[in-house]
């Protein structure tokens, strides 16, 4: 049963630590049965490089990603008798260059990328999860309609936040529509720095979120229960309980992810995630596996329900 569908390593991600093989070894040591290797897709503009990438170029990101694919497939062969490794990627969705670049990347490496973690990390071209100051800069740069700019400061803040949420969920929908990712990554990352924000308080944004959830379910996507939120100070995994309940209302399915950024974070927060999911009423977990039948995105990966009571697995006693 133990599985994770979202991970990173310092070998191929500058804000992570450790070698990819050490991540795999730690997953094996903890008793994982399925583990997804999903480094970030390349970005295509120099302005989208992060501070820790100041010694890297856009071309270097592509070279790094292709080296990741080679190493991930090598590790899949080496550890095939003891651990099922899936090879995927996590999306970047900043501008049209990312859309076109990802389309080309998937075509060039057709058959080597099992699945996509569909994530949005930018709004209006600015990162929303790098640090709080950058998130605030993103909000400060949200384009406001003329009738809003004359509002009182408190109202202006709410209007700005509402438009930010609208833009986030619209970008997410474009990503889903364009690429049909098998796993929806941290669907409510938009409230990383405001975890107590109730999205229902923004009816327009909530309607867009519900549209996205229904669209993803219709083509067969899974939603990750991402334990990394606990590392960020949340009291829940991603998604928060209001969004988790919305997903369950429409018949959506969850898959576990640790979103590890190095060997030290493999399985981190999983006990908290288990308890959270049980409190929320999640009684089924699903996982991805390779198949002979193409899915909605044209990749040969499908979803399978975990047998039995997932919360009773011996894995949890070892955590």
C-alpha positions as CSV (number, residue, x, y, z in Angstrom):
1,X,0.0,0.0,0.0
2,X,2.6,2.7,0.9
3,X,3.0,5.0,-2.0
4,X,4.0,8.5,-3.0
5,X,3.5,10.2,-6.4
6,X,5.5,13.4,-6.0
7,X,9.1,13.9,-5.1
8,X,12.3,15.9,-5.8
9,X,16.0,15.6,-5.2
10,X,18.9,18.0,-4.8
11,X,20.6,16.3,-7.8
12,X,18.0,17.8,-10.2
13,X,16.3,20.5,-8.1
14,X,18.2,23.4,-6.6
15,X,15.8,23.9,-3.6
16,X,16.0,20.2,-2.7
17,X,18.8,18.1,-1.2
18,X,20.5,14.8,-1.8
19,X,20.9,12.4,-4.7
20,X,17.9,10.9,-6.5
21,X,19.2,7.4,-5.7
22,X,19.3,8.3,-2.0
23,X,15.7,9.3,-2.1
24,X,14.9,5.9,-3.7
25,X,16.9,4.1,-1.1
26,X,15.1,5.9,1.7
27,X,11.7,5.0,0.2
28,X,12.8,1.4,0.0
29,X,14.0,1.5,3.6
30,X,10.7,2.8,4.8
31,X,8.7,0.1,3.0
32,X,7.2,2.1,0.2
33,X,5.9,-0.1,-2.6
34,X,5.3,2.6,-5.2
35,X,7.3,5.8,-5.5
36,X,7.0,8.5,-8.1
37,X,10.0,10.5,-9.3
38,X,8.8,13.8,-10.5
39,X,11.3,16.6,-11.0
40,X,10.1,20.0,-12.2
41,X,9.7,20.5,-16.0
42,X,12.1,23.0,-17.4
43,X,11.3,26.7,-17.5
44,X,11.9,28.7,-20.7
45,X,12.6,32.3,-19.6
46,X,15.7,33.6,-17.8
47,X,13.4,35.8,-15.7
48,X,11.8,32.7,-14.3
49,X,15.0,31.3,-12.8
50,X,15.1,31.3,-9.0
51,X,17.8,32.9,-6.9
52,X,19.4,29.5,-6.2
53,X,19.7,29.0,-9.9
54,X,22.0,32.0,-10.6
55,X,24.6,29.6,-11.9
56,X,22.1,28.0,-14.3
57,X,20.7,28.9,-17.7
58,X,17.5,28.1,-19.3
59,X,19.4,25.6,-21.5
60,X,20.9,24.2,-18.4
61,X,17.4,23.4,-17.0
62,X,16.6,21.3,-20.1
63,X,20.0,19.5,-19.8
64,X,19.2,18.9,-16.1
65,X,15.8,17.5,-16.8
66,X,17.0,15.1,-19.5
67,X,19.7,13.9,-17.1
68,X,16.9,13.3,-14.5
69,X,15.0,11.1,-17.0
70,X,18.1,9.1,-17.7
71,X,18.9,8.6,-14.0
72,X,15.3,7.8,-13.1
73,X,15.0,5.1,-15.7
74,X,18.3,3.6,-14.6
75,X,17.1,3.5,-11.0
76,X,13.8,1.9,-12.1
77,X,15.7,-0.9,-13.7
78,X,18.1,-1.3,-10.8
79,X,15.4,-1.4,-8.1
80,X,12.6,-3.1,-10.1
81,X,12.6,-6.3,-8.0
82,X,11.9,-4.4,-4.8
83,X,10.2,-1.1,-5.6
84,X,7.9,0.1,-8.3
85,X,9.2,3.4,-9.5
86,X,7.1,5.7,-11.7
87,X,8.9,8.4,-13.7
88,X,7.0,11.6,-14.2
89,X,7.3,15.4,-14.0
90,X,5.8,18.3,-12.2
91,X,4.6,21.1,-14.4
92,X,5.5,24.7,-14.5
93,X,2.8,26.9,-16.0
94,X,4.0,30.5,-16.2
95,X,3.6,31.6,-19.8
96,X,2.8,30.3,-23.3
97,X,6.4,29.3,-23.6
98,X,5.9,26.7,-20.8
99,X,2.8,25.3,-22.6
100,X,4.6,25.0,-25.9
101,X,7.8,23.7,-24.3
102,X,6.0,21.0,-22.3
103,X,4.1,19.9,-25.4
104,X,7.4,19.5,-27.2
105,X,9.1,17.8,-24.2
106,X,6.3,15.2,-24.0
107,X,6.5,14.5,-27.7
108,X,10.3,14.1,-27.7
109,X,10.3,11.9,-24.6
110,X,7.1,10.0,-25.4
111,X,7.1,6.7,-23.6
112,X,9.6,7.8,-21.0
113,X,7.3,10.0,-18.9
114,X,4.7,7.9,-17.2
115,X,2.6,10.7,-15.8
116,X,2.3,14.4,-15.0
117,X,1.8,16.1,-11.6
118,X,-0.3,19.1,-12.7
119,X,0.8,22.0,-10.5
120,X,0.6,25.8,-10.7
121,X,3.3,27.7,-8.9
122,X,2.9,31.2,-10.5
123,X,0.1,33.8,-11.0
124,X,0.6,36.7,-13.3
125,X,4.2,35.4,-14.0
126,X,5.2,35.7,-10.3
127,X,5.9,32.7,-8.0
128,X,3.3,32.2,-5.2
129,X,5.2,29.6,-3.1
130,X,8.8,30.9,-3.1
131,X,8.6,33.0,0.0
132,X,6.0,35.3,1.6
133,X,7.5,38.5,0.2
134,X,7.3,37.2,-3.3
135,X,3.7,36.1,-2.7
136,X,2.9,39.7,-1.5
137,X,4.6,41.1,-4.6
138,X,2.3,38.8,-6.7
139,X,-0.8,40.2,-4.9
140,X,0.4,43.8,-5.2
141,X,0.8,43.3,-9.0
142,X,-2.6,41.7,-9.6
143,X,-4.3,43.7,-12.4
144,X,-7.4,45.4,-11.0
145,X,-10.5,46.6,-12.9
146,X,-10.9,50.4,-12.9
147,X,-14.0,50.3,-10.7
148,X,-12.0,48.5,-8.0
149,X,-9.1,50.8,-7.7
150,X,-11.2,53.4,-5.9
151,X,-12.4,51.0,-3.2
152,X,-11.4,51.4,0.4
153,X,-8.2,49.7,1.5
154,X,-9.9,46.7,3.2
155,X,-12.2,46.2,0.2
156,X,-9.3,46.5,-2.2
157,X,-7.4,43.8,-0.4
158,X,-10.4,41.4,-0.7
159,X,-11.0,42.3,-4.3
160,X,-7.3,41.7,-5.1
161,X,-7.3,38.4,-3.3
162,X,-10.4,37.3,-5.2
163,X,-8.9,38.2,-8.5
164,X,-5.7,36.4,-7.6
165,X,-7.7,33.2,-6.8
166,X,-9.6,33.6,-10.0
167,X,-6.4,33.8,-12.0
168,X,-4.9,30.8,-10.2
169,X,-7.9,28.5,-10.8
170,X,-8.1,29.7,-14.4
171,X,-4.4,28.8,-15.0
172,X,-5.1,25.5,-13.3
173,X,-8.0,24.8,-15.7
174,X,-5.9,25.6,-18.7
175,X,-3.3,23.2,-17.5
176,X,-5.9,20.5,-17.0
177,X,-7.4,21.1,-20.4
178,X,-4.1,21.2,-22.2
179,X,-2.4,18.2,-20.7
180,X,-4.8,16.1,-18.7
181,X,-2.4,15.5,-15.8
182,X,-2.9,12.2,-14.0
183,X,-2.4,13.7,-10.6
184,X,-3.6,17.2,-9.6
185,X,-0.7,18.7,-7.5
186,X,-1.5,20.6,-4.3
187,X,-4.7,21.9,-5.8
188,X,-5.1,24.7,-3.2
189,X,-1.4,25.9,-3.1
190,X,-2.9,29.4,-3.8
191,X,-3.5,29.7,0.0
192,X,-0.1,28.4,1.1
193,X,0.5,31.6,3.2
194,X,-3.2,31.9,4.3
195,X,-4.1,28.3,5.2
196,X,-7.2,29.4,7.2
197,X,-8.6,31.2,4.2
198,X,-12.0,29.7,3.3
199,X,-12.3,29.6,-0.4
200,X,-16.1,29.5,-0.3
201,X,-15.9,33.1,0.9
202,X,-15.0,33.9,-2.8
203,X,-17.9,32.5,-4.7
204,X,-16.4,33.3,-8.2
205,X,-13.2,31.5,-7.3
206,X,-15.0,28.7,-5.7
207,X,-17.1,28.1,-8.8
208,X,-13.8,28.0,-10.8
209,X,-12.4,25.5,-8.4
210,X,-15.5,23.3,-8.6
211,X,-15.3,23.5,-12.4
212,X,-11.7,22.2,-12.2
213,X,-12.5,19.4,-9.8
214,X,-15.4,18.2,-12.0
215,X,-13.3,18.4,-15.2
216,X,-10.4,16.5,-13.6
217,X,-12.7,13.8,-12.3
218,X,-14.4,13.4,-15.7
219,X,-11.2,12.5,-17.5
220,X,-9.9,10.2,-14.6
221,X,-7.4,12.3,-12.7
222,X,-6.4,11.6,-9.0
223,X,-6.0,14.4,-6.4
224,X,-2.9,14.2,-4.3
225,X,-3.2,14.3,-0.5
226,X,0.1,16.1,-0.1
227,X,1.9,15.8,3.2
228,X,4.2,18.7,2.6
229,X,1.5,21.2,3.9
230,X,2.4,20.0,7.4
231,X,6.0,21.1,6.9
232,X,4.7,24.5,5.9
233,X,2.8,24.9,9.1
234,X,-0.7,23.8,8.0
235,X,-3.0,21.8,10.3
236,X,-4.0,19.7,7.2
237,X,-2.5,18.2,4.2
238,X,-3.1,19.8,0.8
239,X,-6.0,20.1,0.1
240,X,-7.6,21.7,3.1
241,X,-10.8,20.2,4.4
242,X,-13.2,22.4,2.5
243,X,-11.6,21.4,-0.8
244,X,-11.2,17.8,0.2
245,X,-14.9,17.7,0.9
246,X,-15.7,19.3,-2.4
247,X,-13.6,16.6,-4.2
248,X,-15.4,13.8,-2.3
249,X,-18.8,15.4,-3.0
250,X,-18.1,15.0,-6.7
251,X,-16.7,11.5,-6.4
252,X,-13.0,12.3,-6.7
253,X,-10.2,10.0,-5.6
254,X,-7.1,10.7,-3.6
255,X,-3.5,9.5,-3.9
256,X,-0.7,10.0,-1.3
257,X,2.3,12.2,-2.0
258,X,5.1,13.2,0.4
259,X,6.4,15.9,-2.0
260,X,9.8,15.1,-0.6
261,X,12.7,17.4,-1.4
262,X,15.4,15.0,-0.4
263,X,15.9,11.7,1.5
264,X,15.1,13.4,4.9
265,X,11.6,14.2,3.8
266,X,10.6,10.8,2.4
267,X,7.4,9.9,4.1
268,X,7.5,13.0,6.3
269,X,4.1,14.0,7.6
270,X,2.5,10.7,6.6
271,X,1.1,9.9,10.0
272,X,-0.5,13.4,10.2
273,X,-1.8,12.9,6.7
274,X,-3.4,9.6,7.6
275,X,-5.1,11.0,10.6
276,X,-6.3,14.1,8.6
277,X,-7.7,11.9,5.9
278,X,-9.5,9.7,8.3
279,X,-11.0,12.8,10.1
280,X,-12.1,14.1,6.8
281,X,-13.8,10.8,5.8
282,X,-11.5,9.5,3.2
283,X,-12.0,5.8,3.2
284,X,-10.4,5.0,-0.2
285,X,-6.9,5.7,-1.6
286,X,-5.8,5.2,-5.1
287,X,-2.5,4.9,-6.9
288,X,-1.1,5.1,-10.4
289,X,0.3,2.2,-12.3
290,X,1.6,1.6,-15.8
291,X,-0.9,0.1,-18.2
292,X,-1.2,-1.0,-21.9
293,X,-4.1,1.4,-22.5
294,X,-3.5,5.1,-23.2
295,X,-5.3,7.5,-20.8
296,X,-6.8,10.9,-21.7
297,X,-3.4,12.5,-22.0
298,X,-2.1,9.7,-24.3
299,X,0.2,8.2,-21.6
300,X,0.1,4.6,-20.5
301,X,-0.7,5.1,-16.9
302,X,-4.0,4.4,-15.1
303,X,-5.4,4.6,-11.6
304,X,-6.1,1.7,-9.3
305,X,-7.9,1.6,-5.9
306,X,-5.8,0.4,-2.9
307,X,-7.3,-2.8,-1.6
308,X,-8.6,-3.1,1.9
309,X,-8.5,-0.6,4.7
310,X,-5.5,1.4,3.8
311,X,-5.2,2.9,7.3
312,X,-4.6,-0.6,8.8
313,X,-1.5,-1.4,6.7
314,X,1.6,-2.4,8.7
315,X,3.4,0.5,7.1
316,X,1.8,2.9,9.6
317,X,3.1,1.0,12.6
318,X,6.6,1.7,11.3
319,X,6.2,5.4,11.0
